[in-house]
Each structure stands twice: as structure tokens, then as C-alpha cells.
Amino acid sequence: MATIRTRQRSDGSVAFLAEIRIKRDGTLVHRESRTFDRRALAKTWAESREKALAKTEPPINGSRPVTSTTLRDLLKKYREEISEVRPMGRSKASSIRFLEKCDISRMDARELKSSDVIAHIRARRQAGAGPSTANNDLVWLRVILRYARAAWNVSFDLSVIEDAGEVLKAEKMIAKANRRTRRPTADELDALTEYFVQKERRRFSIPMSDIMWFAIHSARRQSEITGLLLSDNDDESQTGIVRNIKHPTDRGLFRRFKYTPQAWAIVCRQQHDRQRIFPFEARSVGAAFRRACKMLDIHDLRFHDLRHEATSRLFEAGYSIVEVHQFTLHESWGTLSRYTHLRPEALKIRQESGPLGS
């Protein structure tokens, strides 16, 4: 028997949620819902769907059943299935693996309630997770359960996640990550440069001074720097190629970018006895930068902040957003504008024609 519940939308209007739950031998085998503006429409839809589902032979979930519907097994199946099509990003895979170890993952996904999701997030916050980290859990639960419903016909009402999200937002238990605006000071860059140069003189090591300044002049990410190939460079146009560029939906993308004159000069003075321009591990570069900051008592500065610094410097130098994009290769101009943290004292003032005040 379907149930119809009255709900109030965020804009104050009233909606009617029709929900169908079907059990066989005491086990929930199907659940679905739809929202309508009128109760009569909700009732008509529910009656029609119940008649159609009554004719369905078990298993009701269709031709692609999963052997288990525990959240843990769905998370694992999602990881394996998506990875067969394209490599999964390290942070994404790590987030999903973490969820697989949480208590909530032992539950049957079809029986999951908003209160269960809220309890999971509350436990995460009590364990020390920040609001943006906790929100990340909610994001992946939504993505994977939506995928399970569409790809494997697992009955799940996504309003369970949405309702939990509304409550958690209201309680400020979750939030989007704050955008970083940290830029290194001139004194910090001088100190880092001196530290790296001294270290390189004593013994062979990663040329961190060149790599740091290359990041500042090229706007390349840590992993992109160590993946640049000499064979991809074009001497005439002073351009290179970023392979497997970071993208929210596509992996394996190749993009050509423009070197600044300063970045090109750093490339030209590297020892090109290997295929890669900077033949080092990205993790080693990051670790060396963190150690230097710790030794120099520089707080809250990350290697990725150098990309922010580079982007801001390009704007401060007078480049337009279209031109900056050719250097940085941000996924969109809207995203690019969020990375620009300009120093007013560094802006170049364009001379306007005509008398003052005209």
C-alpha cells in the first residue's frame, strides 16, 4: 500500500510525496517515490505503479540484480565497476574506501533512513571531522546510491539523503569547503629559496628551488610538473602539454599550455638526460616542501598555494582572463576567477585617455 505524505518545500509551497514500499517474505524488495504538486496526482501515480509492480515476477529489481545490498558491498561494487571504465582519482577512491569501514556501511541500503545518515555524520563530527569533510561523505553516498538505483535497480529513495542534508545544513554539521586565499609572502619565498639552494649545494637532491619557482611562474600542479615531457615542448611557440590533466569528469585528457618566459627559462636549464623535465616523484616534491616549511616555521602554506600565487600574478601582470586560461588551463573561466587573490598594490593601472573627470 502506498503512502502519501505532505511536505513543505524550502520556498514555502506544499508538495505531496507518494512512496511505495513492497516486502516479500518480510524483506523489503522495492521502494520508490515521486513528488507531486497535487495529492490527486500523487494518488493516481501510486495506484498505477502498484498495479504495474504487482505483475512483476521476483526479483523485482530487474535484470541486473546485485548479490548484496549492504551499503559496504554497493560501495565496493561501485569502485570496481567505475574503475573498469576509467581510472578513479586517488582522493575519490580513498573517500569511498573510508566509507566502507564505517558502521553505516553494514546496513542494507534499501532500509537506510535519514536518521541513519544524520547519526553517521554526527559521529564523524564527534570524531574530529570538519564540516566539509563530513559533507564529502554525504556527497559520495548520494552519488553511489543514485548509481546503484539506476545501474543495478537497487530500490532507494534519494529523498532520504536530501532530507538528511537539509537537517545537517540547518544544524551546521556540514558545509562546503572554504576556498583558500593563502599566498606566500616575499619573505617566505626568499627564505624557502635560500633553504633549498643551501640544501642542493651540500648534496644531490631534488632541485626544489627551481621546482618551486617553476610552479609560481607556470601555474602547474605538483603532479603535472613531475609529469611534463621534454618531447611535448614546442620551442617555437614555447608551449608544452599536460597529460592526464585533472578534470571533474574526464580523465586521460591532454591539454597544451603556454609557458611564461620565466617558466621556459627554468625548463631550459634542467638536465635533460631523461624523458621527463623534472624526473622526480610528485609525493617527494610535496614532502620536501612541507619539511622546508616546518624547518622555517612557515605556517599554513601548501605547495598547491603556489598555483594560486601564479594565477594571481598573471592577473596582476595585466593578462586578461582569456590569456590567463592559456597558461593555467583551469576547467572553466568561472573556476579561474575564484583562484585570483589579487594584491591591490601590485595591480598595473591602465592609462585612460581624456582629461580627468571626463
N, C-alpha and C positions, 0 to 999 in steps of 0.2 A: 504494500500500500504506500502510495506516495504521500509525502508531507509537504505542505506549503507554508513557508514562513515569511512573515513581513519583516523587511529590513529597511533601515534608513540610510540613504546614500550620504556621502560627505557634503553634497550640495543641499541637503535637507529634503530632497524628494524621496518618495516611498517606492520600494521595489518589492517584488514577490519572488522568493526563491523556491522553486519546485525541486524536490530531492527524491530520488528513487533509490531504495536500498533493497537488494534481493539476497536472501540467505538460502543456502541449501545444506541440509543436514547440520544446521546450527552454525555454518560458516558463511561469512559474507563473501559472495562471489561477484557482486556487481554493485557499483554505486556511481551515480551521475546526477548532475544538477544543472539547471539553467535559470537565469534570472529574467523576469518579465516586468513590464510596466503595469500590467493589469492582472488581477487574480484570475479572471476568467481565462486568459491566455495561458497562464501557468497551469491551470487545471486541465485544459484541453491538451496541452503538450504532454503532461504527465500520464493522462489516460491513454494517449496514443502510443507513447513509449512503452508503457506497461503491457499493452496488447502485443506489440512487436517483440518484446523481450520474452513474453510467455511462450512464443513459438520457437525460441532459440534452444537448441539442444546443448547440454553441458559439454565442454566448458564454455560458459557464456562469453568469456573474454576473447574468443576468436581463434584464428588460425596460427597465431604466433604466441602461444602461452609461455610463461616463464615457469621454471620448476619451483621457484620460491618467490614469495612476495615480501619477505622481510626487507626492510629498508637497506640493511647491510648488503644483501645479495643484489638488490637493484643498483646500488652504488657501484659495486664491483663489476656487474654486468655492463653498466654504462661506460665505465673506464675502459674495459676491454673492447667493447664494440666500437666506441668512438676512435680508439687508438688504431683500429684496423683500417680506418679510412684516412686519418691524418694524425701525425704525432700530437699528443696532448702536451700543453705547456706545463713546465715544472710546477709553477705555483698552483695551477688548477688541479693537477694530479695530487699534489700534496694536500690541498684543502679537502678533496674528496676522500683520500685515504684517512685523514683525521676523522672525518665524519663516520667512517666505517668502524672506528674504535669507540665511538660514543654510545652511551646507553640507549639513546633513542633509536639507534640502528638495529636493535634487536626486535623492534616492534614490526608487526605486519603493516606495510604501507597503507593498505586499504582501510585499516582501523585507526589510522593516525588522526588525532583530533587537534584542534587549535591549542587546547590546554597542554598537550604533549609538547608541541613546538615551543610554546611560551616557557614551559618548565625547562626545556633544553637550553634555551637562550639565557634564562635566569641563572642556570647552573654554570654556564660558560662565563657570564659576567662575574659571578661569585668566585670563580677560579682565577680571575685576573684578566680575562679577555676584555679588550676595549670595545666600545660600541660599533666601530667599523668592522672589527674582526668578527664580532657576533653577527653583524648584518651579512657578512660574507657567507656564513652558514645558511642563512635564510635564502640568499640568492641561489646557492647551489641546490638546496632542497627543492626550490621552485623549478629550476631548470631540469633537474633529473626526474622529478615526478611528472612534469609535463611531458618529457621524452618517453617515460615509461607508459604513460597513458596513451600516447599517440603511436609509438612504435611496437609496444608489446601488449597493448589492450589491457593494461592494468587499471582497474577501476579506482579512480581517485578524484576527489572533489578539490580542485585547486583553491576554492574559497577558504579551505582550512588554512592554507598558507597565508592568503591575503588577509583574513580576519586576524590571524596571529600577528601579522606585520603591522596592522593598524594599531593594535593594543600596545605592541612593543615600541612603536614610534611615539605614541602618546606618553608612555612611561619613560621615554628617552633611554630605553635599553639598547636600541640600535640606532645607528646613524651612518651616513656616508662618510668616507674618509676625508679628513681635512686636506686641502690642497697645500702642498709645501711651498713656501716662499723663501726658503733659505738660500742665500747666496754667499759665497766666500768673500771675506774682506781682502783688501790688498795686502794687509799684514799677514793674514793667514796663508795666502798664496806664496808670499815671499818666504815664510817660514817653511812651508812644505817643499818649495823648490830647493832651498838650501839643505834641508834634511835629505832629500832624495839624491841630490848631487854628491853630498858627502858620502852617502852610503854606496853610491855607484863607484866612487873613486877607490874605496877600500877593497872591494872585491866585485867580481862579476855578479850582476843581479838584473832584475827587470828594470829597464830604463824608465822608471816611474816619472821622472821629471818630464821627459818627452811625452809620455802617455797622458799625463795629467794635462799638459798644455795642449796636446792634440785634441783631447776631449773638449777643452774650453774653446778651441778655435774651429772645431769641426762639428760639434753638437752630436757626436756619435755616442751611442750607448756603450757600456762596458763590453758586452758580448759582441757588439758589432765591430768594435776596434780590433779585438783579437781574431776576428774572422775575415778581415779585409785581405784580399788577394792582390798581389802586385800585378798579375796578369789582367785584372779587371780595370786597371787605371788607364786612362787616356791622356797622354802627355799634352796633346794639343789643346784639348778643352779643359784639362785639369779636373777631370771627374773620375769617380770610382763607382763601385757597385756594392750595395749592402745586400747580402744573400740571406734568405730566411728572415726577412725583416719582421719585427714584432707587429702583429696585427690582431685585432679583437676576434676576427672570424676566420681569416685565411692564414695558412702557414705555407712556407715554401716560396714566398714572393721575393722577386729580385727587383731592386729599385736603384736607378742611377742617381747619384747626388753630386753636387758641386763642392769642391774643396775651396776653402778660403785660401788666400795666398800664404797666410801663416801656417795653416794646416798642411798645405802642399810642401812647404819648405821642411817641415818636420818629417814628412814621409820621405823626401829625397835624401835626408841624411841618415836614414836607417840602414843597417847592414842587410842587404837584400840577398842573402845566401840561401834563403828558404822561400817557399811559395807564399807564406803569409808575411805581411808587412810587419806585424807585431806578433811573432810566433810564441805566444805565451797563453796560459790558461786564464780565462776571464775571472775565475774564482781567486786565483793567485793575485791578480791585479787588485781586486776588491779587498782581499785580506791585507795586502801591503799598504793600501790607502788607509784602512781602518787602524792598522798598527801605528802608522805615522801620526794620525790624528790623536791617538791615545798618548803617544810619546810627547807630542807638542801641546797637550792639554787643549785641543780644539774640540769643542762640543757640538753635537748635533749636525755634523757635516757628513754627507754621504757622497759617494762617487757620482751617483746619478744627479746630484745637485749641480755638477759641472755642466750637464746638458742644459739645465735651466739657465745657468750663467751664460752659456754660449748663445742660447736663443735670445736672451735679453740684450747681450752685447750687440748682436746683429741688428736688432731694432734700434738700439741706441746709436749705432753707426749710420742710421738713416735708410736702411733697407726697408722695402715695402713688405707686406705680409706674403705677397706672391713670391717675391725674391727670397725671403727667409725660408719659405717652404722648400725651395730647391736645395738648400743646404741641410735642413733638419729632417725633411721627409716625414713630418708629423702626419697622422692619418687624416686629419681634416684641418681646415683653417680655424674652425671653432675651437678645436683642441689646442691648436698652436697659440691662439690668443691667451689661453689660460696659463701658458708657461712663461709669459712675458712679465717679468717683475722689474720694471724699469726704475733706474735711479734718475730723478729729475735733473740732478746736477750734471749727468752725463749726456743728456739729450742735446743733439745738434739743432740749433734754431735756424729754420729756413728764412731767408730774407724775403719779405713781401715787397712788391712794387707799389709805388704811390706814396703820398705823404702820410704821416702818422694820423690815425683817426679817420682816414677816408674809407 
